[in-house]
């Protein structure tokens, strides 16, 4: 693999001239440069390809007028200024470059090569379905209301504070959807361990992405059908909590409820009911708030150099993918610690067997 800039002979001459024109501006150099500046009629396809690769646009003389370089032939060497290196670099510019290198240090080529090879085979993936388990959601009754009740009544009140009971019976399609998500997860991803997470083979990404798109479309349809059922369940739970709290608050109404009763001459039961409606409406979420939390998301992360040198990663790779090509590749490499203690600068690198790259 070439790790340099490859330029042809023609461009080399122009580059030297741009750096130090006074060194090369002789009669022979001027003639040579002038002949290259004007495109000859017998230019070969190879020369044209070189020019295209370098991005150099050869300026052709038109209307019989002399080209810029031909005009340059009348200049003396001391009148020609270099195009490159004309200005001295200031200390501020050097300091700025140093800061930039500290903030964005260049990547090591050999490290990047290994990382790119592994990223070509697999990626870390986190597949997460959230929001669909509503059975555990509860509301918290304010202490000033809860303290009105006796300890036994408080237990009964807390037991009714679940937002939705028996979600599986209420929306069985959500449970089926969750099972299908788990099937896709098991089919396409492999767990390396709790600390490392899960990975997916790059060869399976296209099929996996298609499955995810279909699941997301299905989830959107489920949200629409679930909203109506959830709305009914929320209203049922709302009424149940209110029916338990109402007689307790009637026995000991808060001071502002009594003030409203006396000032507006409204029935005390009406004032208590309005009070509880206001409190519970603030506590209970809407159907939109609950269904907006339904989400299926996949986050991908590439393999890093640090991961490649993690022993746990290597052990997991050998365990989960014993027959994959990159597992053989991993067996042929050594960790940073092993290389620093056993490899000498003059040693031939054998971390990457030739058969793996072919």
N, C-alpha and C positions, 0 to 999 in steps of 0.2 A: 504494500500500500504506500503510495507516494504521500509524503508529509512535507510538501514544499510547493513553491510556485514555479511552474514550468513555462519558460518563455522561449521564443524562437530567436534566431540570429538577428533578424531585421529589427525586432523590438529592442534587442540588447543595445544596438548602436544608438537608437533614439534615446534609450534610458541613460547611456553614458553621456550623450550630448547634453541631456537635460541636467545632469549632475555637474559636469565639468566641461563646458563648451570650449573653453580656452585651450584645453589639452588636446582636443581632437579637431579643432577648426583649422585644418590645413587645406591646401588646394585639393588634395585627393579626397579628404573628408567632405568638403563642400560639394565636389562633383558627385560623390557617392550618395550623399544625402539628397541632393537635387534630383538625381535620377530615381531615387526611391520615392521622393515626394510626388513626382508626376507618374501616374500609373501607366506603365508600358502596355502596348497592345497585346504583347505575347505573355501576359501574366498567367501563371499556371493555376489550376484549381487548388493545388496544395498551398500556394502562397495566399490565395484568397481565403482559404479556410483558416490559416494562421492569423490573418488580419481579423477575421470575424471572432475568433476565440479570444484574442487580446482586446477586442472592443475598440480597436484603433480604426478611425476613419481616415483613409488616405485622401488628401485634398488634391483633386485634379485641376490642372490649369484649364481655364475656359476662356473662349473668345480671344485666344492668342495672347492673353496677358501673362506676364511672368508670375510664377508662384511666389509665395512668401519666402520660401527657402532660396529661390534664385535671387531674390532681392537681398537675402542675407549674405550672398556671396561677396557683396561689395563692402561688407563691414569688416573692420579690423578685429582681431581676437579680443582686445581689451574693451571693445564696444558691445560684446555679447554677454548678456547676463544669464546665469543658470536659472532654470525654472524650479529646480528642487534644491533646497538648502540655501535659498537666498537670504532668509532671515535667521538670525541667531535665536535659539530657544532661550527664553528667560527663566530665571529661577522660579518665578511663580508658576510657569507652565510645567516645569519639572516637578514642583511640589504637588500641583494638581494631578499630574499623571501618577505620582506615588500614592496619593490618597485614593485615586480611582482603582489602582491595583490592589490596595488594601481592602477596599470595599467590594470589589469584584475580581478576586484573584483568578488567574487563568486556570482552566481545567487541565489536569494531567492527561496527556493523550492516551497512554497505556491504560489508565484507569477508565477513561471514557469508552475505550474500545470494549473492555470487558462488560461494562454496564450496558452498552448498546446491544451487545450480543444477547445478554440475558433478557433485556426488555423486548427483544424480538421474539422471545419464546413465551414469556408470561408476564402478568401484571398482578399487583395486589388489587383486590376489589372488596368493597364493603357494600353489601346489599341489605337495605334496611326498609322494612314495612312498618310504618308508624301510624298511630291514631285510631286503629281499628279495634283496639281492646278497650271498650268503654265501660265494661262491667265494674272495673275497679275505681272508676271516677266517683268522687263524693263531693258534697258541699259541707262547709263548716258553719254551723249555727253560731252567731255572735254570742259571746259569754254573757252579756247583759240579758239576753233572752233565755239562754240555756240555764242560767242560775235561778230563774224563776221556778223551774221544775225541781221535783225531788230527785234524789240519786237514782231511784228506780226508773222514774220517767225519763231521766237523762239517757239512760241506757237504751230505752225504747226509741227515743228521738234519734240518737246516733245511728241506730240500726236502720232507720228509714232514710238516711242521708245519701244513700247510693243513688246516683243520677238515673241509671238504667239497670234494671234487674233482668237477668236471663237474656243477654244480648244474643246468644247463640240461637235461642228459640225465636227471638224477635226478628233477627236478620241472619238466617242460616246461610245466605249467599256470601256474607262476609267471611264466615268460617271456612267455607269451601274455597274462597279466593285465597285465604291465608295458607291453606294446604297446598294450593297450586304454586304459590310463590316459593314455598319450601321445597317442592319438587324441582322447580327450576334451579334453585340454589344448589341442591344436592347433585343435579345432573351436570352442571357446568362449572361449579367452583369446588375447590379443595381446601380444607382447613389445614393449615400448617401448625396450628397451636393457638392457645388463647392469647399469647403475647404477640405472635407474629401476624395473626389474622388469616384471611383466605386469599387464594390466588386463582386466576383463570388463565388457561392456555390461550395464547394469541390466536391459535388456529380455531378456537371455539368462539371468538368474539363476535363474528358476524351472526352466527345462529343465536347466540346469547342476546345480543342487542335486539334482534327481531322479536325474541320472546318477551323482552322487557317492554318494548313498544306495545305489543299486544296486551300485556298485563295492565299497563297504564291506561290504555283505552278502555279496557274492561272495568278498571277501578272508577273511571269517570262515570260510567253507566251505573255502577253500583251506588255511587254517592247520590245520584238523583232518586233512585228507588228507596234508598235508606233514609233519606231526609223525612219523608212522610211518616215512616214507622217510628223514627226517633222523636219526631215532634209529638206524636201521641204518647210515647213513653215518658217524655219529659213532663207533659201536662199531668199525667197520672201520678208521677212522683211528686210533683209540685203540690197537687191537691192533698196527697197523703200526708206530707210534712205539715201542711197548713192545718189540716184537721186535728193533728196532735197538738200543735202549738196554740191553736185558738183558745181552747178552754183554760189553758194555763195562763195566757196573757190576760184573759178576761178576769181572772181572779186577782191579778196584780198588774194593772196596766201601767206602763211607763208614764212619767209625769207629763211629757209633751202630748201624749195621747189623751190624758185627762184634761189638759188645757184646751185641746181642740174640741173635746166633747162639751166642755163648759162654755167656751167662747162662741162656738158656732151653733150651740144647742143641737148637736147631732147625736143620734143614738150611740151609746158606748160600743155596741157590737159592730156598728158600721165603722167607727173610728179604729177599732182593733183590727177589723178585716182589712181596711185600707193600709194600715200600718204594716201588717204581715205581708200583704201583696207587694208593697214597696221593697221590703227587706228581701223576700224570696226572689223577686224578679232580678235583683242585683246579684243574688247568689247563684241562680241557675243559669247555665249557658244556653244560648240559642242553638237550634238545629244547625245553623250555618257555622257557628263557632266550632261545633264538634266535628262536622264533616269536612271543614277546611283543613283539619289536622290529618285527614287521610292522605297518605303520601307513600309512594314507592320510589326509592332513590338508590342509585348506584354511584359510588365514588371510586375512581381508579387512581392508583399510585404506582409509579415506576419503581423498579428495583434500584437501589442506591449502592454506592461503593461500600458503605458501612454495612449494609445488609449482606452483601456478598462475603464479607469477612466475619460474619456472625456465625459461630459454630452451630447454634440452634437452627439457623436457616439451612445450613448445609445438611445437617442430620434430617431435617424435615423434608428437604428435596429428595434425598436418597430414599426416604421411607414412602413418600407419596407418589413419586414419579420414578420408580426404579428402572423403567425401560425407556424413558425419554432420552433424546439425544443430548439435551443440555445437562442431564445428570452425569453422563460420561464426561462431558466438558468440565463439570464442577469437580469431578474426581481427579482431573488432571491439573488442577490449580492448587495453590497453597495460600494460606492466610497471610496477612501482613506480618504478623508476629513470626511465623515460620520462615518467611522470606528474609526478614531482617536478621535472623539468627543463623540461617543455613546458606543463603545465597550471597555470593560475592559479586561485585560490579562486573567482573569479567565472565561470570557464569553465563552459559547459553540459556535463554529463557525457554522453559518447557511447559509453562502453565497452560498453553493453548495448543493441543495436538493439531497437526495439520489436517487430520481426517475430520475434525469437527467442523472446520470452516468450509470444507469442500462440499 
